[in-house]
Amino acid sequence: MNAALPILYGNRESGHSYKVRQTLVLLGVAHEYRYVDLLPPRAERRPDFVAVSPYGEVPIFIDEDGVLAQSNAILLHLVRRAGRLGGGADLDRTTQWLFWEANRIGFSLPNLRFALRFAAENPAVVAMFRRRTEADLDRLAQEFDRRPYLLGEAPSVADISCAGYLFFADQAEVDLGRWPSVGGWLDRLAATPGWAHPYELMDAKQATS
């Protein structure tokens, strides 16, 4: 294990962790991936993670600049350093989409999935998150009716962020066939060299420690 490498703490069920690791892979950033079991109470998770995580949540990213939590903050840090995938001249537009993702599709779909898979199902809660998810997919479809990616002709972290949980759409009982332009966008992303499904990229077997 090389102590100089950046470290990412994550979990295979976390689309937010997935967004960060997929970005690291596409940027070619060598790093350690440390798997965090999310089943134990937060205070009982692996001690090295508890020691650095301000909110007890994944992802956590550590590099020479320090410790960062919150997936979109980490993505902005990475593209500012790299100057590509939405960094450089595209940074303001990238930031705009990351803020939208955090309040919309990165909130609605994960909560719908959680309500169906991990929580005692409450029909009113499920219906609310389903309405929001469908509205968010309507909004994304407007973009992909006009352009292949959110910033134009090439993928960026705006796409990676907004797509993160959509690769779990079946677990939220969302039929993406209703939004063919969104499905086409996800197919284009999945065909990007270096792209992998969350369960391939984030499995505990992929962890270095």
C-alpha positions in Angstrom: 0.0 0.0 0.0 1.4 3.4 -1.0 0.7 6.0 1.7 1.2 8.8 -0.9 -1.9 7.8 -2.9 -5.2 9.6 -2.4 -7.8 7.5 -0.5 -11.5 7.1 -1.2 -13.8 5.6 1.3 -17.0 4.2 -0.2 -19.7 1.5 -0.5 -21.2 -0.4 -3.4 -24.8 0.8 -2.5 -23.8 4.4 -2.5 -24.3 6.2 -5.8 -22.5 9.2 -4.3 -19.4 7.1 -3.7 -19.7 5.7 -7.2 -19.7 9.2 -8.7 -16.4 10.0 -7.1 -14.6 6.7 -8.0 -15.9 6.8 -11.6 -14.4 10.3 -11.9 -11.1 9.2 -10.4 -10.9 6.4 -12.9 -11.8 8.6 -15.9 -9.2 11.2 -14.9 -6.6 8.4 -14.4 -6.0 9.3 -10.8 -4.3 6.4 -9.0 -5.9 6.0 -5.5 -6.7 3.6 -2.7 -10.3 2.4 -2.4 -11.3 1.5 1.1 -14.6 -0.2 1.5 -16.9 0.9 4.4 -19.6 -1.5 5.6 -22.7 0.8 6.2 -24.7 -1.8 8.2 -23.2 -1.0 11.6 -24.1 2.2 13.5 -22.0 5.1 12.3 -19.9 5.2 15.4 -19.0 1.4 15.0 -17.8 1.5 11.4 -14.2 1.0 10.5 -12.1 3.2 12.9 -10.0 4.9 10.3 -13.1 6.0 8.5 -14.8 7.2 11.7 -11.7 9.2 12.6 -11.8 11.3 9.4 -15.5 11.5 8.4 -17.2 14.6 9.7 -20.7 13.4 9.0 -20.3 9.6 9.3 -21.2 9.2 5.6 -19.5 8.0 2.5 -17.8 9.1 0.3 -14.7 10.6 2.0 -11.8 11.6 -0.1 -8.3 12.3 1.2 -5.4 13.7 -0.7 -2.5 16.1 -0.2 -4.9 19.0 0.2 -6.8 17.3 3.1 -10.1 15.6 3.8 -13.2 16.2 1.8 -16.8 14.9 2.4 -19.8 15.3 0.1 -19.6 13.8 -3.4 -20.1 17.0 -5.4 -17.6 18.9 -3.4 -15.1 16.2 -4.1 -16.0 16.2 -7.8 -15.4 20.0 -8.0 -12.1 19.6 -6.3 -11.0 16.9 -8.8 -12.0 18.8 -11.9 -10.4 22.0 -10.7 -7.2 20.2 -10.3 -7.5 18.4 -13.6 -8.8 21.2 -15.7 -11.1 18.8 -17.6 -14.3 16.7 -17.3 -16.0 20.0 -16.5 -13.2 21.9 -15.1 -11.5 24.9 -16.7 -13.8 27.2 -18.7 -16.8 24.9 -18.0 -16.5 25.1 -14.2 -19.4 27.5 -13.6 -21.8 25.4 -15.7 -20.6 22.3 -14.1 -21.2 23.8 -10.6 -24.7 24.7 -11.6 -25.6 21.2 -12.6 -24.0 19.7 -9.4 -26.2 22.0 -7.3 -29.2 20.9 -9.3 -28.3 17.3 -8.8 -27.9 17.6 -5.1 -31.4 19.1 -4.7 -33.2 17.1 -7.4 -32.3 13.7 -9.0 -29.5 13.0 -6.4 -32.1 13.5 -3.7 -35.3 12.1 -5.2 -34.2 8.8 -6.7 -31.9 7.7 -3.8 -34.8 8.3 -1.4 -37.3 6.5 -3.5 -34.9 3.6 -3.8 -34.3 3.6 0.0 -38.0 3.8 0.7 -38.6 0.7 -1.4 -35.6 -1.4 -0.5 -34.4 -0.5 3.0 -37.2 1.2 4.9 -40.7 0.2 6.1 -42.7 1.2 3.0 -44.9 4.2 3.4 -47.1 4.7 0.4 -47.4 8.5 0.7 -43.6 8.8 1.0 -43.0 6.5 -2.0 -45.5 8.5 -4.0 -43.9 11.8 -3.2 -40.4 10.7 -4.1 -41.7 9.0 -7.3 -43.4 12.3 -8.4 -40.1 14.2 -7.8 -38.0 11.5 -9.6 -40.3 11.6 -12.6 -40.2 15.4 -12.7 -36.4 15.3 -12.6 -36.3 12.8 -15.4 -38.6 15.0 -17.4 -36.1 17.9 -16.9 -33.1 15.8 -17.9 -34.9 14.6 -21.0 -35.3 18.2 -22.1 -31.5 18.4 -22.2 -30.9 15.2 -24.1 -33.5 16.0 -26.7 -31.1 18.8 -27.7 -27.6 17.6 -26.9 -25.7 14.3 -26.1 -24.3 15.5 -22.8 -25.2 18.1 -20.2 -22.4 20.5 -21.2 -22.5 19.7 -24.9 -20.6 17.2 -27.0 -18.5 15.4 -24.3 -19.2 13.9 -20.9 -18.3 15.7 -17.7 -18.7 15.4 -14.0 -22.1 17.0 -14.5 -23.1 13.9 -16.3 -21.4 11.6 -13.9 -23.1 13.2 -10.9 -26.6 13.3 -12.4 -26.3 9.7 -13.7 -24.9 8.2 -10.5 -28.1 6.8 -9.0 -29.8 6.3 -12.4 -27.8 3.1 -12.7 -29.9 1.8 -9.8 -33.2 2.9 -11.4 -34.6 -0.6 -11.5 -34.2 -0.9 -7.7 -36.4 2.2 -7.4 -38.9 0.6 -9.8 -38.4 3.4 -12.3 -38.8 2.4 -16.0 -36.4 4.5 -17.9 -38.1 3.4 -21.1 -40.4 6.3 -20.5 -37.5 8.7 -21.1 -35.7 7.4 -24.2 -33.4 10.4 -24.5 -32.2 9.8 -20.9 -31.7 6.1 -21.7 -29.7 7.0 -24.7 -27.5 9.3 -22.6 -26.9 6.5 -20.1 -25.9 4.2 -22.9 -23.4 6.8 -24.2 -21.9 7.2 -20.7 -21.7 3.4 -20.3 -19.8 3.2 -23.6 -17.1 5.7 -22.4 -13.7 4.0 -22.0 -13.1 3.3 -18.4 -16.8 3.3 -17.4 -18.1 0.6 -15.1 -21.4 -0.3 -13.4 -21.5 0.7 -9.7 -21.5 -2.9 -8.5 -18.4 -3.6 -10.6 -16.5 -0.5 -9.6 -17.5 -0.3 -5.9 -17.6 -3.9 -4.8 -15.7 -4.7 -1.6 -13.5 -7.0 -3.7 -12.2 -4.0 -5.6 -11.0 -2.4 -2.3 -7.3 -2.1 -1.6 -7.8 -2.2 2.1 
